[in-house]
Amino acid sequence: MPHKIGFVVVSSSGHEDGFSARELMIHAPTVSGWRSPRFCQFPQEIVLQMVERCRIRKLQLLAHQYMISSKIEFYISESLPDYFVPYQAERFRRLGYVSLCDNEKTGCKARELKSVYVDAVGQFLKLIFHQNHVNKYNIYNQVALVAVNIIGDPADFSDESNISCRETLIDHYLGHHTEDPALDGTHTGKPDYISPLDDLAFDMYQDPEVAQIIRKLDERKREAVHKERYDYAKKLKQAIADLQKVGERLGRYEVEKRCAVEKEDYDLAKEKKQQMEQYRSKVYRQLELHDLMHAELTRRPFDLPLQPLVHPGSPHHRKPVPSLPQQEERTTEKRLAEPFLQEKPSSHFLMLSPQHSAVAQLPPAPDLHAKAESVPYDERPLPAIRKQQGRVGEESEMHSTDVSDAHRERGISGEPEPLSEKALREASSAIDVLGESLVAGAYSKTWSYREDALLALYKKLMEMPIGMPKEDLKSVLRASVFLVRRAARDIVTSVLQAALKLLKMIITQYIPKHKLGKLEATHCVERTIPILLTRTGDSSARLRIIASNFIQEMALFKEIKSLQIIPTYLVQPLKANSSTHLAMSQADLLARLLRDLGTGGSGFTIDNVMKFSVSALEHRVFEVRETAVRIILDMYKQHRTFILEYLPPDDSSTRKNVLYKTIFEGFAKIDGKPTDAEIRAQRKAAAEEVEKQKKAEIKVLQGQLAALKEMQVEVQEKDDVVKPKNPDTPGRKAASPNAPGIPDNHYLDNLCIFCGERSESFTEEGLDLHYWKHCLMLARCDHCKQVVEIASLTEHLLTECDKKDEFGKCYRCSEAVLKEELPRHIKTKDCNPAKSEKVANRCPLCHENFTPGEEAWKAHLMGPAGCTMNLRKTHLLHRTQTLQPGKGSAVIKSGASGSKVGSKIPTPKGGLNKTSNRTFAKR
């Protein structure tokens, strides 16, 4: 069982005074740990030597709250030369690295505990610290490590146990060995179970003395369980639970005492010391009262010499047995370690949460052949299952019969060829469980034998009765998974399909039927999913589709869905050298499963999906980039603004990239906003419509001008008829510009085309003044000072005014309202609702609805009963009363018939810019 491994610090590249790397050898609430020198050069290194050669299972690092390294690399070595050059990197084998959080979210007030699951053998561990994260507290650019914890097994444990006597192996198989962990009440029945007492968090929160007592009591509890003294074990269990709370409290007092000393508040420090002593004495007296306290339990842990931390289940607790020669032993260990590191994806450095820790765990201890794939044939231990020779013989005969029946059904004669020596070594564990005949069929060079062997195994598993020993069931399952792994690589479609059929049955029927639990389901998935993912990159389209569809189906199994394993494989970044088909299949699988599972408790999170998608946008394959865009759009539909944090800002430079332009236009569609292309099309259509209207207005205007000229000619001819025959009169009459009754050659001169008023003062400058101050149909915009028609004032404020961005349109009254007042305006609902343009006109001055049509505007703005908010009307009425009859302006008649005139009015002093089309009365 993995346990805490002691270590010493061999060397370090440097340290700050008072923060030596040797501080890492102590685990307590008050330790300061190691710090690099100020303004040091990177990387920094620390080399640790473990007290014995061991197989490391788990590494734990407690980072500093603000002196944080951006990345820590791990290297392992079997031994070092006598002269020991600590920077001789070639003597170390790289395991991987972990990245540490910059701690900005906590304000650099919390420490990150990083747990890393590995599988590596050696005695020397090197940590390499890279450049620090920059923050306002780390003014000297240092990196620090508060504590490091190593958990593993002695490397020679497997070798010694392999050479155990036949009786010991039989006891292992039957589950009756003297140190049976299944009898322990702490779930140590699992060979890869790690005790909470070995966790770094336990030591960093516990008083060291109390932690030592808890460990001693835990050993006594296991011993009591072994002797079946259950009442005493129960008492010890409760004492351990109570002592953990005591240890945490004493640890907190120790930290408070240390802070008081640093602040030179010695009164408080003395008070805390007395408080600790009193509390500790009280607890110890209670332990003695319950006969749970012995003298050796109170021995201070720091008084003990540094010794290997040997677990009770380790062979070092038993009498030594003859072992292999040293050279042969090291060769065996190397052979054991290397294939495992190559095959298990969990040997890579991954940050696993507690609920996922089972993913990287190993098979149960009684299954002695679970690792035999990597052990040479002549070094395998004696199989425990051979103790039942008769039963094995019967099973072998049954396997042979099953395979032979399957061959007869297919019309195949003969037997599969015998297994080679290499195959015998490789499949030894499966042979011991399933029989050599069936395994030989699975290894046959004839595809039909391989397929029939899998079908026979399928039938065997389906017929296995309920109630068989769990260890037998687990052994059969693991042997079956071994054959499934081999068949999953087969190039023959029918063999692959048979393997997938068998795997599905194991997960959905065999495991639930025999209640084997999640650990076995995890084993099935972890041993097969890497191979199946590789098959999704096969050159055969049919095999790719089969593998992809099965992975999707397997991820949706209720037994697998809760484990959240498959999504973690799919969100791994695409490798630059991966095949095109493999990258396409992985991205497509992620997109499909994301729609099926979502991001809630499925293994998919916003963070890991978006990081995968953003990196996939840079992939060389177009289909992968296209799928990444589709994934991002699907994520945006669900999470909106959270997705924008992973993308660059939406600006012109970003949109130069076609992919990002597509993404942001997709976001606009999802939000119901027009895309850039749609906006350009709308603007183009609007411009064409405006141009079309201009041409139509010009055409109408030209027709109106021609009609006026004809009217002018007719009036001129009538006047010529009534003139006297005196030849001098025309000249004199023409010379009299004030003669009444004689129309000018230019009918539109001296005429306001908006209100219809005519006056001799309406010269070019006079008309400008009239438009600017007196015309009742016009008004000055208070925001841009342009003169516009009152009828189009709302449209001007919304589309043409220099301050148009400050206005919004009320959906009730359809008028322009300042945006800062628009929410209150809409909320109060005090405005008068507008009607359709076909039903009524809307006055922007008095906010009233009135009769529709062009003439109605004159009646409303110029008539005495019309608009009460037209300030120019009062001035005009006053002028009208003071003028003499027959002189001055024309009389405006509401609704009088006349000619329609349209004209582009020149803009006085930045004023008029509207094309008007109004009806006015003739004088």
Backbone hydrogen bonds, N-H to C=O, Kabsch-Sander energy under -0.5 kcal/mol:
donor,donor_aa,acceptor,acceptor_aa,energy
3,H,152,G,-2.7
5,I,150,I,-3.0
8,V,49,Q,-2.4
10,V,8,V,-0.6
10,V,47,V,-2.5
11,S,47,V,-1.3
13,S,45,E,-2.5
16,E,35,R,-1.6
19,F,16,E,-2.4
23,E,20,S,-1.6
24,L,21,A,-1.8
25,M,22,R,-1.5
26,I,23,E,-1.5
28,A,26,I,-0.6
31,V,28,A,-1.3
34,W,145,L,-2.8
35,R,19,F,-1.7
36,S,143,V,-2.7
39,F,140,Y,-2.6
40,C,37,P,-1.1
44,Q,129,F,-2.2
46,I,127,L,-2.1
47,V,11,S,-2.6
48,L,125,L,-3.4
49,Q,8,V,-3.1
50,M,48,L,-0.5
50,M,123,Q,-3.0
51,V,6,G,-2.2
54,C,122,G,-2.2
55,R,153,D,-3.4
56,I,54,C,-0.7
56,I,120,A,-3.1
57,R,151,I,-2.9
58,K,151,I,-2.3
59,L,116,V,-2.8
60,Q,149,N,-2.4
61,L,114,K,-2.6
62,L,147,A,-2.7
63,A,61,L,-0.7
63,A,112,E,-2.7
64,H,67,M,-0.5
64,H,144,A,-0.8
68,I,66,Y,-1.5
70,S,131,Q,-2.5
72,I,98,V,-2.5
73,E,128,I,-2.5
74,F,96,G,-2.6
75,Y,126,K,-2.2
76,I,93,R,-2.4
77,S,124,F,-2.2
84,F,81,P,-0.5
88,Q,85,V,-2.0
89,A,87,Y,-1.9
91,R,88,Q,-1.7
92,F,89,A,-1.9
93,R,76,I,-3.3
94,R,92,F,-0.5
95,L,74,F,-3.0
96,G,74,F,-1.2
98,V,72,I,-2.2
100,L,70,S,-1.1
107,G,104,E,-1.2
108,C,103,N,-2.3
113,L,111,R,-0.5
114,K,61,L,-3.1
114,K,112,E,-0.7
115,S,113,L,-0.6
116,V,59,L,-3.1
117,Y,350,L,-0.9
118,V,57,R,-1.9
118,V,116,V,-0.5
120,A,56,I,-1.4
122,G,54,C,-2.2
123,Q,77,S,-2.3
124,F,77,S,-2.4
125,L,48,L,-2.7
126,K,75,Y,-2.9
127,L,46,I,-3.0
128,I,73,E,-2.1
129,F,44,Q,-3.4
129,F,127,L,-0.5
130,H,71,K,-2.4
133,H,68,I,-2.8
139,I,137,Y,-1.9
141,N,138,N,-1.0
144,A,67,M,-1.9
145,L,34,W,-2.4
146,V,62,L,-2.3
147,A,62,L,-1.2
148,V,24,L,-0.5
149,N,60,Q,-2.5
151,I,58,K,-2.7
152,G,3,H,-2.8
153,D,55,R,-2.1
155,A,53,R,-2.4
157,F,154,P,-1.6
160,E,156,D,-2.4
161,S,157,F,-2.4
162,N,158,S,-1.8
163,I,159,D,-1.2
164,S,161,S,-1.1
169,L,165,C,-1.9
170,I,166,R,-2.2
171,D,167,E,-2.5
172,H,168,T,-2.4
173,Y,169,L,-2.5
174,L,170,I,-2.6
175,G,171,D,-1.4
176,H,171,D,-2.2
177,H,171,D,-0.7
180,D,177,H,-1.2
183,L,180,D,-1.4
184,D,181,P,-1.2
190,K,187,H,-1.1
193,Y,190,K,-1.6
195,S,2,P,-0.5
195,S,193,Y,-0.5
198,D,195,S,-1.7
199,D,196,P,-0.9
202,F,199,D,-0.7
203,D,199,D,-1.1
204,M,200,L,-2.2
205,Y,201,A,-0.8
205,Y,202,F,-0.7
206,Q,202,F,-1.1
207,D,247,G,-0.5
211,A,207,D,-2.8
212,Q,208,P,-2.0
213,I,209,E,-1.8
214,I,210,V,-2.6
215,R,211,A,-2.0
216,K,212,Q,-2.0
217,L,213,I,-2.7
218,D,214,I,-2.2
219,E,215,R,-2.0
220,R,216,K,-2.2
221,K,217,L,-2.2
222,R,218,D,-2.1
223,E,219,E,-2.2
224,A,220,R,-2.5
225,V,221,K,-2.3
226,H,222,R,-2.3
227,K,223,E,-1.9
228,E,225,V,-1.3
229,R,224,A,-3.2
230,Y,228,E,-1.2
233,A,229,R,-2.0
234,K,230,Y,-2.4
235,K,231,D,-2.0
236,L,232,Y,-2.4
237,K,233,A,-2.4
238,Q,234,K,-2.1
239,A,235,K,-2.2
240,I,236,L,-2.6
241,A,237,K,-2.0
242,D,238,Q,-2.3
243,L,239,A,-2.7
244,Q,240,I,-1.9
245,K,241,A,-1.1
246,V,242,D,-1.9
247,G,243,L,-3.2
248,E,244,Q,-2.0
249,R,245,K,-2.0
250,L,246,V,-2.7
251,G,247,G,-2.4
252,R,248,E,-2.0
253,Y,249,R,-2.1
254,E,250,L,-2.3
255,V,251,G,-1.9
256,E,252,R,-2.2
257,K,253,Y,-2.5
258,R,254,E,-2.4
259,C,255,V,-2.3
260,A,256,E,-2.1
261,V,257,K,-2.1
262,E,258,R,-2.1
263,K,259,C,-1.8
264,E,261,V,-1.3
265,D,260,A,-2.9
266,Y,264,E,-1.2
269,A,265,D,-1.8
270,K,266,Y,-2.6
271,E,267,D,-2.2
272,K,268,L,-2.4
273,K,269,A,-2.2
274,Q,270,K,-2.6
275,Q,271,E,-2.3
276,M,272,K,-2.4
277,E,273,K,-2.4
278,Q,274,Q,-2.6
279,Y,275,Q,-2.2
280,R,276,M,-2.8
281,S,277,E,-2.5
282,K,278,Q,-2.2
283,V,279,Y,-2.0
284,Y,280,R,-2.5
285,R,281,S,-2.3
286,Q,282,K,-1.6
287,L,283,V,-2.0
288,E,284,Y,-2.5
289,L,285,R,-2.2
290,H,286,Q,-1.4
291,D,288,E,-1.7
292,L,287,L,-3.1
293,M,287,L,-0.6
297,L,294,H,-0.9
298,T,294,H,-0.7
298,T,295,A,-0.9
299,R,296,E,-0.9
303,D,300,R,-1.3
304,L,301,P,-0.9
307,Q,305,P,-0.6
310,V,308,P,-1.2
311,H,309,L,-0.5
314,S,311,H,-2.3
317,H,314,S,-1.7
318,R,315,P,-1.4
329,E,325,P,-2.9
330,R,326,Q,-2.5
331,T,327,Q,-2.0
332,T,328,E,-2.3
333,E,329,E,-2.5
334,K,330,R,-2.5
335,R,331,T,-2.3
336,L,332,T,-2.1
337,A,333,E,-2.3
338,E,334,K,-2.5
340,F,336,L,-0.7
341,L,337,A,-2.1
342,Q,338,E,-1.8
343,E,339,P,-2.2
344,K,340,F,-2.6
347,S,344,K,-1.6
348,H,345,P,-1.4
350,L,348,H,-0.7
352,L,115,S,-0.8
352,L,350,L,-0.8
356,H,353,S,-1.6
357,S,354,P,-1.3
359,V,356,H,-2.2
360,A,357,S,-0.9
361,Q,358,A,-1.2
367,D,364,P,-0.9
368,L,366,P,-1.9
370,A,367,D,-1.4
372,A,369,H,-1.2
374,S,371,K,-1.8
375,V,372,A,-0.8
379,E,376,P,-1.2
380,R,377,Y,-1.3
386,R,383,P,-1.2
387,K,384,A,-1.6
388,Q,385,I,-1.4
389,Q,387,K,-0.8
392,V,388,Q,-2.6
393,G,389,Q,-2.6
394,E,390,G,-2.3
395,E,391,R,-2.7
396,S,392,V,-2.8
397,E,393,G,-2.3
398,M,394,E,-2.5
399,H,395,E,-3.0
400,S,396,S,-2.6
401,T,397,E,-2.4
402,D,398,M,-2.7
403,V,399,H,-2.5
404,S,400,S,-2.6
405,D,401,T,-2.8
406,A,402,D,-2.2
407,H,403,V,-2.3
408,R,404,S,-2.6
409,E,405,D,-2.3
410,R,406,A,-1.3
411,G,407,H,-0.7
411,G,408,R,-0.9
412,I,407,H,-2.9
424,L,420,S,-2.6
425,R,421,E,-2.1
426,E,422,K,-2.6
427,A,423,A,-2.8
428,S,425,R,-0.9
431,I,427,A,-2.6
432,D,428,S,-2.2
433,V,429,S,-1.2
434,L,430,A,-3.5
435,G,430,A,-0.5
435,G,431,I,-1.8
439,V,435,G,-1.7
440,A,436,E,-2.6
441,G,437,S,-1.8
442,A,438,L,-1.9
443,Y,439,V,-1.6
444,S,440,A,-0.5
444,S,441,G,-0.9
447,W,445,K,-0.6
449,Y,446,T,-0.6
450,R,446,T,-1.7
451,E,447,W,-2.5
452,D,448,S,-2.5
453,A,449,Y,-2.3
454,L,450,R,-1.6
455,L,451,E,-2.1
456,A,452,D,-2.5
457,L,453,A,-2.1
458,Y,454,L,-2.3
459,K,455,L,-2.2
460,K,456,A,-2.2
461,L,457,L,-2.5
462,M,458,Y,-2.1
463,E,459,K,-1.5
464,M,460,K,-0.5
464,M,461,L,-0.8
468,M,465,P,-0.8
473,L,469,P,-2.1
474,K,470,K,-2.8
475,S,471,E,-2.3
476,V,472,D,-2.4
477,L,473,L,-2.4
478,R,474,K,-2.7
479,A,475,S,-2.2
480,S,476,V,-2.3
481,V,477,L,-2.6
482,F,478,R,-1.8
483,L,479,A,-1.7
484,V,480,S,-2.3
485,R,481,V,-2.6
486,R,482,F,-1.5
487,A,483,L,-2.6
488,A,484,V,-2.3
489,R,485,R,-0.5
489,R,486,R,-1.1
490,D,487,A,-1.6
496,L,492,V,-2.1
497,Q,493,T,-2.6
498,A,494,S,-2.1
499,A,495,V,-2.2
500,L,496,L,-2.3
501,K,497,Q,-2.3
502,L,498,A,-2.1
503,L,499,A,-2.4
504,K,500,L,-2.4
505,M,501,K,-2.0
506,I,502,L,-2.3
507,I,503,L,-2.2
508,T,504,K,-2.8
509,Q,505,M,-2.3
510,Y,505,M,-2.4
511,I,506,I,-2.5
513,K,509,Q,-2.5
514,H,510,Y,-2.0
515,K,511,I,-0.7
515,K,512,P,-0.5
516,L,511,I,-1.8
521,A,517,G,-1.2
522,T,518,K,-3.0
523,H,519,L,-2.0
524,C,520,E,-2.3
525,V,521,A,-2.2
526,E,522,T,-2.9
527,R,523,H,-2.0
528,T,524,C,-1.0
528,T,525,V,-0.6
529,I,525,V,-3.2
532,L,528,T,-2.4
533,L,529,I,-2.6
534,T,530,P,-1.7
535,R,531,I,-2.0
536,T,532,L,-1.0
537,G,534,T,-1.6
538,D,535,R,-1.8
541,A,539,S,-0.6
544,R,540,S,-2.1
545,I,541,A,-2.3
546,I,542,R,-2.3
547,A,543,L,-2.5
548,S,544,R,-2.6
549,N,545,I,-2.7
550,F,546,I,-2.0
551,I,547,A,-2.3
552,Q,548,S,-2.3
553,E,549,N,-2.4
554,M,550,F,-3.2
555,A,551,I,-2.3
556,L,552,Q,-0.9
556,L,553,E,-0.7
557,F,554,M,-1.2
560,I,557,F,-0.8
561,K,557,F,-3.3
562,S,558,K,-0.9
563,L,560,I,-1.0
564,Q,560,I,-0.9
564,Q,561,K,-0.8
565,I,560,I,-0.5
568,T,565,I,-0.5
569,Y,565,I,-1.0
569,Y,566,I,-0.9
570,L,566,I,-1.9
571,V,567,P,-1.8
572,Q,569,Y,-1.0
578,S,575,K,-1.4
583,A,579,S,-2.3
584,M,580,T,-2.5
585,S,581,H,-2.6
586,Q,582,L,-2.3
587,A,583,A,-2.2
588,D,584,M,-2.5
589,L,585,S,-2.7
590,L,586,Q,-2.3
591,A,587,A,-2.2
592,R,588,D,-2.3
593,L,589,L,-2.9
594,L,590,L,-2.3
595,R,591,A,-1.4
596,D,592,R,-1.4
597,L,593,L,-3.3
598,G,594,L,-1.9
601,G,599,T,-0.8
602,S,604,F,-0.5
609,V,605,T,-2.3
610,M,606,I,-2.2
611,K,607,D,-2.3
612,F,608,N,-1.7
613,S,609,V,-2.6
614,V,610,M,-2.9
615,S,611,K,-1.9
616,A,612,F,-2.2
617,L,613,S,-1.2
618,E,615,S,-1.3
619,H,616,A,-1.7
625,R,621,V,-1.8
626,E,622,F,-2.7
627,T,623,E,-2.2
628,A,624,V,-2.3
629,V,625,R,-2.1
630,R,626,E,-1.9
631,I,627,T,-2.3
632,I,628,A,-2.3
633,L,629,V,-2.2
634,D,630,R,-2.2
635,M,631,I,-2.5
636,Y,632,I,-2.1
637,K,633,L,-1.7
638,Q,634,D,-0.8
638,Q,635,M,-0.6
639,H,635,M,-2.6
640,R,636,Y,-2.0
642,F,639,H,-1.8
643,I,640,R,-1.8
644,L,640,R,-0.6
644,L,641,T,-0.5
645,E,641,T,-0.6
645,E,642,F,-0.7
646,Y,643,I,-1.6
647,L,644,L,-1.3
651,D,649,P,-1.5
655,R,651,D,-2.3
656,K,652,S,-0.5
656,K,653,S,-0.7
657,N,654,T,-1.8
658,V,656,K,-0.6
661,K,657,N,-2.4
662,T,658,V,-2.5
663,I,659,L,-2.4
664,F,660,Y,-2.8
665,E,661,K,-2.2
666,G,662,T,-2.1
667,F,663,I,-2.3
668,A,664,F,-1.9
669,K,665,E,-2.0
670,I,666,G,-2.3
671,D,667,F,-2.3
672,G,669,K,-1.1
673,K,668,A,-3.1
679,I,675,T,-2.7
680,R,676,D,-2.6
681,A,677,A,-2.4
682,Q,678,E,-2.6
683,R,679,I,-2.6
684,K,680,R,-2.5
685,A,681,A,-2.6
686,A,682,Q,-2.7
687,A,683,R,-2.7
688,E,684,K,-2.5
689,E,685,A,-2.3
690,V,686,A,-2.6
691,E,687,A,-2.6
692,K,688,E,-2.3
693,Q,689,E,-2.5
694,K,690,V,-2.4
695,K,691,E,-2.3
696,A,692,K,-2.2
697,E,693,Q,-2.8
698,I,694,K,-2.9
699,K,695,K,-2.3
700,V,696,A,-2.5
701,L,697,E,-3.0
702,Q,698,I,-2.6
703,G,699,K,-1.9
704,Q,700,V,-2.4
705,L,701,L,-2.7
706,A,702,Q,-2.2
707,A,703,G,-2.0
708,L,704,Q,-2.3
709,K,705,L,-2.2
710,E,706,A,-1.9
711,M,707,A,-2.1
712,Q,708,L,-2.5
713,V,709,K,-2.3
714,E,710,E,-2.2
715,V,711,M,-2.3
716,Q,712,Q,-2.3
717,E,713,V,-2.3
718,K,714,E,-1.9
719,D,715,V,-2.2
720,D,716,Q,-1.8
721,V,717,E,-1.3
722,V,718,K,-1.1
723,K,719,D,-0.5
723,K,720,D,-0.6
729,T,726,N,-0.8
731,G,727,P,-0.6
732,R,728,D,-2.1
733,K,729,T,-4.3
734,A,730,P,-3.1
735,A,731,G,-1.4
736,S,732,R,-0.5
736,S,733,K,-1.3
739,A,736,S,-1.3
742,I,739,A,-0.8
747,Y,745,N,-0.7
749,D,746,H,-1.1
750,N,762,F,-0.8
751,L,748,L,-1.1
752,C,757,E,-3.0
753,I,751,L,-0.7
756,G,752,C,-1.9
759,S,750,N,-2.0
762,F,759,S,-2.0
763,T,761,S,-2.2
767,L,763,T,-3.2
768,D,764,E,-1.6
769,L,765,E,-2.0
770,H,766,G,-2.4
771,Y,767,L,-3.2
772,W,768,D,-2.3
773,K,769,L,-2.0
774,H,769,L,-0.5
774,H,770,H,-1.7
775,C,770,H,-2.6
778,L,775,C,-1.0
779,A,788,V,-2.7
781,C,786,Q,-3.3
785,K,781,C,-1.8
788,V,779,A,-2.8
788,V,786,Q,-0.6
790,I,777,M,-2.2
792,S,789,E,-0.9
793,L,790,I,-1.5
796,H,792,S,-2.2
797,L,793,L,-2.2
798,L,794,T,-1.7
799,T,795,E,-2.1
800,E,796,H,-2.0
801,C,796,H,-2.9
804,K,801,C,-1.8
806,E,803,K,-1.9
807,F,804,K,-1.5
808,G,817,V,-3.0
810,C,815,E,-2.2
814,S,810,C,-1.7
817,V,808,G,-3.1
819,K,806,E,-2.9
821,E,818,L,-1.2
822,L,818,L,-1.2
825,H,821,E,-2.6
826,I,822,L,-2.7
827,K,823,P,-2.4
828,T,824,R,-2.5
829,K,825,H,-1.1
830,D,825,H,-0.5
834,A,812,R,-2.6
839,V,836,S,-1.2
840,A,836,S,-2.6
841,N,850,F,-2.3
843,C,848,E,-2.4
847,H,843,C,-1.3
850,F,841,N,-1.9
857,W,853,G,-0.6
857,W,854,E,-1.0
858,K,854,E,-0.9
859,A,855,E,-2.1
860,H,856,A,-2.3
861,L,857,W,-2.9
862,M,858,K,-2.8
863,G,858,K,-0.7
863,G,859,A,-1.1
866,G,863,G,-1.3
867,C,860,H,-4.1
871,L,869,M,-1.1
873,K,870,N,-1.2
874,T,870,N,-0.6
875,H,871,L,-0.8
876,L,872,R,-1.9
877,L,873,K,-2.5
878,H,874,T,-1.8
879,R,875,H,-1.8
880,T,876,L,-2.5
881,Q,877,L,-1.7
882,T,878,H,-1.1
883,L,879,R,-1.2
887,K,884,Q,-1.6
892,I,890,A,-0.5
893,K,891,V,-0.5
894,S,892,I,-0.6
896,A,893,K,-1.8
901,V,918,R,-1.3
903,S,916,S,-0.9
905,I,903,S,-0.7
905,I,914,K,-0.9
909,K,907,T,-0.5
910,G,907,T,-0.6
911,G,908,P,-0.6
913,N,787,V,-0.6
916,S,903,S,-1.3
916,S,914,K,-0.7
918,R,901,V,-1.0
920,F,899,S,-0.7
922,K,897,S,-0.6
